[in-house]
Amino acid sequence: ADGRGGTPTSRDAERSLSPSPSASTSSAAPTKTPEKPEKTQEKTPEKEKPAATPSEKPENTPSRTATQAPEKPSAPAALSEESAAAAQVLKLVNEERAKVGCSALAANSALTELAQNYSEDMRARGFFDHTDPDGRTPWDRAEKAGISNLGGENIARGQADAAAVMDAWMNSPGHRANILNCDFKTLGVGVELGSGGPWWTQNFGY
């Protein structure tokens, strides 16, 4: 259930647009999806505490809270491949949004850095979850990076390319809801290639 053996795994988080009775306006609204098409797994954390789907045990995920640029001068070829994959994800996202009448998302450098750092950290620390080993949620990480407009996060692991990860996300209702949320205006995509991956992150902004 944790993506071992090359099983693709994906999760999503979506931020609530209105406060709930027991949470602040920055809380995340949990959405649970019993179906797991193509062996994907899904979990939506709240800001205060992650809420796992009933059929899966909670898993932990690392985060990269630093704000340094994700470029790796020593591996320009890998970076180029990752950048191309990230650009393809954005293209596919906007194709799907166009089908339902949502405006196209614009690439955002701050969200891209946040997403790339997170994908890299998931690989580096060997975790996979929206809440990192330090207990930080996507909005905690965004705040630390000086980002105030984060709206949602999708993560996935194991899909070989942009088309495969988008297919998995679009066949998962929670992830699909983030991709087709007309309120979102910007997107950052992070891709980390390597053994045990790839690791994919989408950070959506208002």
Beta strands, then each sheet from edge to edge (+ up, - down):
strand 1: 9-14
strand 2: 44-45
strand 3: 50-51
strand 4: 106-107
strand 5: 150-157
strand 6: 186-192
strand 7: 199-205
sheet 1: 1+ 5- 7+ 6- 4-
sheet 2: 2+ 3-
end
